[in-house]
Amino acid sequence: MDIAVQSLETPALTKAQLAELLYAQIGLNKRESKDMIDAFFDLIADSLVEGDDVKISGFGNFQIRTKAPRPGRNPRTGEAIPIQARRVVTFHASHKLKEQIQHQSRKSRVL
């Protein structure tokens, strides 16, 4: 699967590119492709907002973690500021994904 990157920044796979791949490889029309990608990410986001973990077999797990309040410091002024408690999303890659990444990095070093 070749993905053309439109930016000079770090290469990223966008939702628009995913929809285009569905259109090109599966044959869904462009509107259906976009709607399917949007629905997929909405489902993940809604589950995380509800506090549920999202596990995608062979890819990884998205989990909600609650971070406790802690003291912080403004790096510019040195002033102490409190950092409030918050919920954050963490991602842990599956062993299968990690192996694919390691295999690809070894392969590219040999070339």
Kinemage of the C-alpha trace (Angstrom):
@kinemage 1
@onewidth
@group {chain A} dominant
@subgroup {mainchain}
@vectorlist {calphas} color= white
{ca met a 1} P 0.000 0.000 0.000
{ca asp a 2} L 1.664 3.225 -1.142
{ca ile a 3} L 0.581 6.424 0.543
{ca ala a 4} L 1.584 9.786 -0.883
{ca val a 5} L 2.392 12.357 1.760
{ca gln a 6} L 1.241 15.876 0.901
{ca ser a 7} L 3.250 17.657 3.602
{ca leu a 8} L 6.870 18.427 4.392
{ca glu a 9} L 6.189 17.662 8.059
{ca thr a 10} L 6.410 14.211 9.613
{ca pro a 11} L 4.558 11.793 7.326
{ca ala a 12} L 1.072 11.031 8.588
{ca leu a 13} L -1.815 8.914 7.392
{ca thr a 14} L -4.937 11.083 7.391
{ca lys a 15} L -8.618 10.216 7.541
{ca ala a 16} L -8.962 11.526 3.985
{ca gln a 17} L -6.209 9.156 2.825
{ca leu a 18} L -7.892 6.235 4.601
{ca ala a 19} L -11.178 7.066 2.874
{ca glu a 20} L -9.360 7.269 -0.471
{ca leu a 21} L -7.825 3.829 0.138
{ca leu a 22} L -11.280 2.365 0.874
{ca tyr a 23} L -12.526 3.916 -2.347
{ca ala a 24} L -9.601 2.632 -4.417
{ca gln a 25} L -9.128 -0.831 -2.930
{ca ile a 26} L -12.595 -1.927 -1.850
{ca gly a 27} L -14.751 -0.055 -4.314
{ca leu a 28} L -16.947 1.893 -1.930
{ca asn a 29} L -17.970 5.242 -3.325
{ca lys a 30} L -16.171 8.274 -1.907
{ca arg a 31} L -19.082 9.346 0.291
{ca glu a 32} L -19.477 5.853 1.796
{ca ser a 33} L -15.721 5.645 2.387
{ca lys a 34} L -15.650 8.968 4.223
{ca asp a 35} L -18.741 8.072 6.272
{ca met a 36} L -17.256 4.688 7.244
{ca ile a 37} L -13.965 6.229 8.402
{ca asp a 38} L -15.800 8.953 10.347
{ca ala a 39} L -18.107 6.379 11.981
{ca phe a 40} L -15.124 4.202 12.951
{ca phe a 41} L -13.273 7.039 14.676
{ca asp a 42} L -16.473 8.385 16.263
{ca leu a 43} L -17.089 4.939 17.755
{ca ile a 44} L -13.576 4.838 19.215
{ca ala a 45} L -13.838 8.393 20.574
{ca asp a 46} L -17.290 7.769 22.091
{ca ser a 47} L -16.058 4.608 23.822
{ca leu a 48} L -13.072 6.428 25.283
{ca val a 49} L -15.230 9.346 26.459
{ca glu a 50} L -17.478 6.817 28.229
{ca gly a 51} L -14.383 5.485 30.011
{ca asp a 52} L -14.210 2.197 28.104
{ca asp a 53} L -10.938 0.798 26.773
{ca val a 54} L -10.703 0.135 23.037
{ca lys a 55} L -8.871 -3.018 21.973
{ca ile a 56} L -8.110 -3.603 18.305
{ca ser a 57} L -6.757 -7.103 17.787
{ca gly a 58} L -3.351 -7.148 16.133
{ca phe a 59} L -2.996 -3.375 16.478
{ca gly a 60} L -3.171 -2.251 20.100
{ca asn a 61} L -5.145 -0.877 23.027
{ca phe a 62} L -6.377 2.636 23.735
{ca gln a 63} L -6.952 3.244 27.425
{ca ile a 64} L -8.164 6.138 29.542
{ca arg a 65} L -5.900 7.014 32.454
{ca thr a 66} L -6.650 9.548 35.162
{ca lys a 67} L -3.655 11.663 36.114
{ca ala a 68} L -3.609 13.083 39.622
{ca pro a 69} L -3.159 16.801 40.262
{ca arg a 70} L 0.459 17.804 40.754
{ca pro a 71} L 2.611 20.878 41.207
{ca gly a 72} L 4.074 22.347 38.034
{ca arg a 73} L 6.264 25.238 37.053
{ca asn a 74} L 6.018 27.833 34.299
{ca pro a 75} L 9.299 27.284 32.411
{ca arg a 76} L 9.487 30.922 31.302
{ca thr a 77} L 8.929 32.614 34.660
{ca gly a 78} L 9.730 29.816 37.107
{ca glu a 79} L 6.414 30.497 38.845
{ca ala a 80} L 4.852 27.478 40.588
{ca ile a 81} L 1.446 26.587 39.136
{ca pro a 82} L -0.860 23.711 39.999
{ca ile a 83} L -1.622 21.190 37.242
{ca gln a 84} L -5.157 19.928 37.674
{ca ala a 85} L -6.271 16.299 37.514
{ca arg a 86} L -7.153 15.182 34.001
{ca arg a 87} L -7.962 12.169 31.914
{ca val a 88} L -5.580 11.191 29.139
{ca val a 89} L -5.629 8.558 26.401
{ca thr a 90} L -2.736 6.129 26.236
{ca phe a 91} L -1.946 3.710 23.434
{ca his a 92} L -0.090 0.434 23.801
{ca ala a 93} L 0.856 -1.344 20.586
{ca ser a 94} L 0.144 -5.060 20.336
{ca his a 95} L 3.002 -7.545 20.152
{ca lys a 96} L 2.052 -8.236 16.544
{ca leu a 97} L 2.361 -4.546 15.592
{ca lys a 98} L 5.644 -4.220 17.499
{ca glu a 99} L 7.039 -7.219 15.633
{ca gln a 100} L 5.993 -5.755 12.277
{ca ile a 101} L 7.679 -2.459 13.144
{ca gln a 102} L 10.874 -4.179 14.292
{ca his a 103} L 10.947 -6.423 11.216
{ca gln a 104} L 10.574 -3.399 8.926
{ca ser a 105} L 13.281 -1.391 10.717
{ca arg a 106} L 15.719 -4.329 10.474
{ca lys a 107} L 14.877 -4.751 6.813
{ca ser a 108} L 15.509 -1.050 6.064
{ca arg a 109} L 18.865 -1.094 7.891
{ca val a 110} L 20.046 -4.019 5.733
{ca leu a 111} L 19.225 -2.169 2.512
